[in-house]
């Protein structure tokens, strides 16, 4: 689950937005979380985090008004989700 978040404690750089990624699937195992451009190769990327059910990332700044690919890896399988902000 991707949650757009605003926080007075964490200023957002101009042209960016901030999000928090939450592992909200109780039946899913631990996942690796990757956030990248849609055409980026997963092998070239480093995971943002590894998360178990109910884990959440810190606030992450990403470019506003762009397409990002959120990829979750579970035992060498990749599940992709795209969001446009």
C-alpha positions in Angstrom: 0.0 0.0 0.0 1.4 3.4 -0.9 0.2 6.3 1.3 0.7 9.9 0.2 1.7 11.7 3.4 2.2 15.3 4.5 4.2 16.1 7.6 5.0 19.5 9.1 8.1 17.9 10.6 9.6 16.8 7.3 9.7 19.6 4.7 9.3 18.5 1.1 11.7 19.7 -1.5 10.0 21.7 -4.4 8.9 19.5 -7.2 8.6 16.4 -4.9 6.0 14.6 -2.9 6.5 12.3 0.0 5.1 8.8 0.5 5.2 6.1 3.1 5.0 2.4 2.0 3.2 0.0 4.3 3.1 -3.8 4.1 -0.6 -4.2 4.7 -1.2 -7.7 3.3 -1.5 -10.1 6.2 -1.2 -13.2 4.1 1.9 -12.1 2.2 5.4 -13.0 3.5 8.3 -10.6 4.0 8.8 -8.5 0.8 11.6 -6.5 -0.7 10.4 -3.0 -1.7 11.9 -1.3 -4.8 10.8 2.2 -6.0 12.1 3.2 -9.4 11.4 4.6 -12.8 9.2 2.2 -14.9 12.0 1.3 -17.3 14.6 0.6 -14.6 16.1 -2.9 -14.4 15.4 -4.5 -11.0 18.9 -6.1 -11.1 20.4 -2.6 -11.1 18.3 -1.3 -8.2 18.8 -1.6 -4.5 15.8 -2.3 -2.3 14.4 0.7 -0.4 13.4 -1.7 2.4 12.5 -5.2 3.4 9.2 -5.3 5.2 7.1 -7.8 7.1 3.3 -7.4 7.7 2.5 -4.0 9.3 6.0 -2.6 8.7 6.2 0.9 7.2 9.0 2.8 5.5 10.1 6.2 6.7 8.8 9.1 4.6 10.3 8.9 1.2 10.6 11.9 -1.2 9.8 11.1 -4.8 9.4 13.4 -7.8 5.9 14.8 -8.1 3.8 14.4 -11.2 5.7 11.3 -12.5 5.1 7.6 -12.9 6.9 5.5 -10.3 7.0 1.7 -10.2 6.7 0.0 -6.8 8.0 -3.5 -7.1 7.6 -6.0 -4.3 9.8 -9.1 -4.4 8.8 -12.4 -2.7 11.1 -15.4 -3.2 12.4 -14.2 -6.6 9.0 -13.2 -7.9 8.4 -9.6 -8.8 5.0 -7.9 -8.4 4.7 -4.5 -10.0 2.4 -1.6 -9.2 2.5 1.8 -10.8 1.3 5.1 -9.3 1.0 8.5 -10.9 1.4 11.5 -8.7 
